[in-house]
Amino acid sequence: MKFKSLIPVALVLAAVATPHGEILEQILVKVNGEIFTKSDLEQRQIAALRQKGQTIDLKSDPNNVQLRKALDEITPQIMVDAIDEMVVVQRGKELGYTLSDAQFKGVVDNIRKENKIETDEQFQAALKSENLTMADLRRNLERTMIYQRVQQNEVLAKIGVTDEEARKYYESHLKEFTTSPTVTLREILVAVAGDPKVMNVAADEAAKAKVLQIRTRVTSGGENFEKLAAQISDSPSKANAGLIGPISINDISPDLRKLIESMKAGDVSEPVRTTRGYQILKLEAITATNTLPLDQAREQISERVFTDKRKAEFQKYLEKLRAQAIIEWKNEDVKKAFEAGMKQQAAAATS
């Protein structure tokens, strides 16, 4: 859905002058009497564009198509989030949630520590660079804290995962708790001298004879495969004494998988021709398919089921708060953006 973008390209805050010359902020919507202004929207739009890494020139002409398109994409979700935040924070205030002076000081101290800000002057400069005052910071932090406390106490604390739910999830997502067989190998590669695109019979036979000799030194002479790989292999794995893996059986070519399946730990393969030369492989270890039992997977299952239930239950909670709220739209374009965002959210929930 397309709607007229509300952010001016020059980012001049929209205002309306009264007959007495006073400047009033343009109100876009009221939620239970609390106002959401054009400046509020612009701030969220700017933040969303930054988060998306947009490099749009916000000082270009008002008909900037790229900017309009970007705003059309982000504004629906911005408006849904804004309305949700307002009704949740309002509910939190009804419950008496506030940010105490001590809590605010603790958060500010952490911010300063994490950003290595040592003086008040540096902190004020950092706030100014973000176009914030200390009052703005406190208000933002308090709204975030209230939102999180409402979500935790009103929704999350009431969610549990039953044994039956865990069992059903386990049975329907068994692959999530099953690991594929893996194999660990060591290799020694003898490269064929010359251009690999040109067949050189003599060089090929020399490489094959050399790799057969190496294999004999291991299988009959009792020499250490790992030591030989580190000394004479032409493969980059030489740096790790020929070690390959562990790698999933599913990631191995059918021919190599067939070869490995005929071996047991400690066996050394016959020479295998590769694009670079001749290779012999030693099977170090192979693990079978393993499925984590339900009782051992219980914690993982609880986290995953809880996450799904949290989203669903919190959406129900938001729907309840929205239904109880008195929402007065003062701008049709913003209302359409909100409705578009709600449709997007509903589509995502059913996909």
Buried (B, 14 or more C-beta within 10 A) or exposed (E): EEBEBBBEBEEEEBEEEEEEEEEEBBBBBBBBEEBBBBBBBBBBBBEBBEEEEBEBEBEEEEEBEEBBEBBBEBBBBBBBEBBBBBBBBBBBBEEEBEBEEEEBEEBBEEBBEEEEBEEEEEBBEBBEEEEBEEEEBBEEBBBBBBBBBBBEEBBBEEEEBEEEBBEEBBEEBEEEBEEBBBBBBBBBBBBBEEEBEEEBEEBBEBBBEBBBEBBEBBBEEEEEBBEBBBEEBBBEBBEEBBBBBBEEBEEBEEEBBEBBEEBEEEEBBEBBEBEBBBBBBBBBEBBEEEEBEBEEBBEBBBEBBBEEBBEEBBBEBBEEBBEEBEBEBBBEBBBBBBBBBBEBBEEEEEE
